[in-house]
């Protein structure tokens, strides 16, 4: 019942406004018939152990690899790189297969020490070569968790001196973390952790790169017992986000405008006077800072300030003489040009300080 504010969740509707980003297209080909477009997008290195000191290498004819913990923010894996050394005379049948595993095998009942279990990814066998080499797998499109084990499986080699290949040790990782051990699969299929007593530190050279998700969305919405609206926004950290509200899907008012400090941010409505139903939409805001210039003291006793900011957002200019009690001076909507604002300085009992706040806003809450 809207009159008594006894509301069901269905009283809140969420609409996501699409936001278009710059799309770079690289055209590759030798004739109009063979031209194809390749989309380029921002990336983030989420694990990097490619610059540490390379101390030695480790060879095996069984699958083996490293358990790692990703850093960074995003988990849409698109590129994996690793280093190996080939100590063999090429015959043409030497290959390697890369696999990624979840560490979810808790058959030994040791919490926090789960072995590689569920297979997340398996490459096709690819040829390997003698000497030092770096391999880049660039055809990935995989969402990964915080922790995985990656392994290499070298084939076509005996594993003896002069006919083997091995992963390079490097340490320390500059992005993400890795334990001082490796996983090796025995002939029975059992995974065993192996250490070298820090000589060398058991971290293999590797690099993981994720696609950066620039989308912004409302992932959760609920109506609290108080009648307030709580929403959770997901978006790229460091980007400015705009949340707008409407009652009729025609007129939209901004209610939140801020830079995301983390991937998720929770907001709780402090505007219980706004009637239901409510419709919400969100987008990345244009990257325009709020700038206030002045004050300039006029002969008629007024103080003049100029302000500019993101077009279409409604703000309030407030003043204070003690930094505790703030009074509204003006309410306005930014346009594409600077706005001139007048305040009667003669009414103040001392110097005035000014600030600009969003006229309609949400209070931050835990995500």
N, C-alpha and C positions, 0 to 999 in steps of 0.2 A: 504494500500500500504506500504509494509515494507520499501522500499527505502526512502520514505518520513516520515516514522514513524507515519502514520495515521493508528491507530491500533484499532481493535475491541477487545472486551473482550475475544473473542474466541481465540485470539492470545496467551492467557495465559492458560496453562494447569496445573492442580494441581494433583500430585500423592502423596499419603500417603504411606510411607514405613512402613510396619508392624514392630512393636517392641515387642519382646518376653520378658516377665517378668518371674521371678521365680514363678513357680506354685507348691504350696504345696498341696499334696493329703493325706487326712487322710482316711484310709481304716477301715470300720466298718462292723462287721458281725461275724457270728459264724461258717460259713462254706464257701467253695469256691462258693457255689451256691447263697449265700446271701450277698457276699461282694459287697459293693457299694463305690463309691468315692465321697468325699465331698470336694469341692474347698474352700480354705481359702484365704482371701484377706485382704489388709490393710483396716482399718476403721478409722473413725473420729467421735468423739462425737460432735454433732452439737447443742444439748441442754442438760443441766445438772442442775437439781434442786434436786439432791439426797443427798447432803451433808450438806445443810443448816439446821438450827435448826428446829426441828419438834415441833410446838407449840400446835396443836390441830388437829381435823378432822371435816369433814362436811359430813352429810348424807342427802340423798334425794331419793325418789322413782321415781323421774323424771330424765331424762338425764341431766347431768351438767358437766362442765369441765372448762378448762383454755385456754385462747388465748395466744400464745407464738410467739416470733420472734427468728428464728434460728440464731446461730452464726456459726463460722467455714466457710468452703469453699464449701463443697460438699452437694448435696441434693438427693442422691440415698438412701432413707431410707430402712434399712434392719432390725433394731431392735428397739422396743419400750418397755420401762419398766415403771411401776408405782407402787405406794404403796397404800394399803388400810388397814382398820381395820374392821374385822368382829365381830359384837356384836350380836351373835345369837347362838342358838343350832341347829346344822346341821341336816336338814331333807333330804338332797340330791337333793333338787330342787332349791337351791340358785345359781344364775348365774350372770355373768356380760358380757356386750357387749361394745366393744370399737369402737368409730367412730372418724374419722378425717374430718374436714370441711374447705373449703375455707371461709374466711371472705369476701364475695362478695355480701351480701344482703344489698343494699343501699336504701331499700324501704323508710327509714325515711329521706333520703337526707342529711345525716350528713357525710361529707367526713372525712375519717379517723376513723370513728366509725361504720364501716360495721359489721353486725351481721353474725353469721354462716349461710352459704347458701348452696353451692354445696357440696354434699357428696363426699369425696375423697376415703374413706376406711371404711369398716364395718367388724368387726371380727365376727366369729361365737360365739354364747354364750358359755362361758366356766365356769366350776364350781368354786365357791369361798368357803373360809373356815373361821372359827372363828379365832380371834386374829390378830396380825400384819402379813402382807403378802406382798411379792413383786412378781409381775407378769411380765414375759418377753414374748413378742410376737416376735418370731424370723422367721416367715415365710413371712415377708414383702418384697416387691419388688416394691417400690413406689417412684416416683419422686415428691418431694414436693416443694412448693414455699417458699418465705422468711417467711411467716406468716400463721399460721393455728390455729384452735381451736380443741383441743382433748377433748373428752367427755367419761364419763363412765355411763352406764345404768345398775344399779343393779336391779335384778328381783328375785321373790320368797320370798320377805320380806315385812313386813307390814310398815316398817319405824318407828315403835314405839320403845321405849327403850327396849332392850333385843332382838330385832328382826330387826336389821338394819346393814348396812355396809356403810362405808364412806371413801372418799379419805383423805389422810394426807396433811396438810399444811406444806410446808417448805419454807425457805427464807434465803438468796437470791440465785438466780441461779448463778452458776459459769461459765456457757457457755450459751450464748443467753440471752434473756430478756423476762419478763412477766409483764403485767400490774397488778395493784393492784385491780383486780376484777375477777369475774368468770361469766360464762354464764350458765343460767338455762333455761330449756325448760318448758314452762307451758303446761297445758293440751290442750290448743288450738293450740299448735305447735309454739307459739310465743317465741322467745328467748329474755330474759331479763338479763341485766347486774346487778350483785349484788356485793356490797362492804360491808366491816365490819369495816370501819373507821380505817384501819390499825391494828385492834385488832381481829383476826390476819391479817397479810398481806396476801391477797388472791392469793397465788401461790401454786399450788399443786405439790407434789413430783413426778417428772417424769424425764426420760432420753431418748433421741433419738440418735441413732447411724446410720451414713451413711457409705456406701461403698465408698472408695476412688477410683476415676477414674484415672488410671495411663496412659490413652491414651493421645496422642498428635496429633493435627490435625490443618490444615489450614481451618478456618471457613469462611473466606472472602477474596476475591481477586478482585482487580480492577486496571485499568490503569488510572492514573491521567492525566489531560490536559497537564502537563509538559512532559508526556511520561514515567514518573517513575511508578514503580509497588508498590502498597500498598497491604499488606496482614495482616491478623489478625490471630494470633496463639492462640490456646487454649490448655492448658496442666496443669499438677499438679504444683502448686506453690512450689518453692524450688528445682525443678528438672532442670537439664541442658538440653537445647533443641538445636538441630542441624537442620538448614535449608540448603538444597542443591539445586543447580540449574543446569539444563542441557539444551542443545540445540538439542540433538539428542537421548535422553533417554539412552545413553550408557556411556558417560563421565559426571560425576557429580562433581561439585565444591562446597565446603562449602561457604556459604555467610553470615551465622549468627550462632553464638555459644555463648549462654549466659544462666544464671540461670533465671528462671521465678520468678518474684517478686509477680505476681498476676496471677489469673486464665486466663486472656486474656492479650495479648500484641500486639500492633499494630506496624508494621514496614514499613518504606518507603525506597524504593531502591534509592541509590545514585550512581548507576552504569549505567547511560544512554548509555554508550558505548557498553553494551552487546546487541547483536542483538536479534531480535525475530525470531521465536517463542521461548518462555521460558517455561520450565517445572520445577515445584517445587515439592519437597518432604520434609517431616519433620519426625523427630524421636527424642526420648530421647537419649541424648549423653551418652557415657560411662563416668562414674564418675571418671575422672582422671584430677587432677589439673595441671595447667601450672606452672612449676618450673624452675627458672633461677638461676644458680649457678655461682659464680665468683664475680667480674672479677679477672683474674690472669694476672699479667703483665709479659710479656716475654722479653727476652734479645734483640730480634729483633725489639722492639718498638711496637709490636702488643699487644692488649688486647684479651685474650681468655675467652669466656663465654661458658657455657654448658646449654642446655635447653631440657626439655622433656614436653610432653603434649599429648592430645588425638590424637591417630594415624589417619592419613589421612587428618588432617586439615592444611590448608596453612596459614602461619603467616609471619609477618614482624617483624624484630628487628630494632628498631629505637633508635637514640641517640640524646642528647641535652646538651647544656651547660648552658641554661637559663630557662628551663622548658616551653618555649614558642615556639621556633622554633625546630622542630623535623626533623631529616634526616634519610632516610632509610640506614641501614647498610647491611642487608641481608634479603632475602625472601626464605622461606623454608617450607617443609611439614614435620610434625612430623611423625616419624616412631615408631617402638616399642622400639627403643634404644635412648639413649641420643644423642643430636646433638651438635657438637663443632662448634663455630662461632668465627671468628677472625675479629678484628676491629683495624684500624691504629690509636692508641692513639696520635701519634706525630702530627697529623693534627689538634688537638683540641687546642683552646686558653683557657685552663682551664680544670678542672675535668669534665668528662662526666657522664651523667645519662642515663640509658637504660630503655626501655619498649618494651613489645611484644603486637602487635595488630593483629587482624584477617585481612588477606590480602584483602579479599572481604567481605564486610559487608553491613548490612542494618542499617539505622538510626531509633532509636525508635520513634514512633509516638503515638498519643492517640488511645486507642482501639476503 
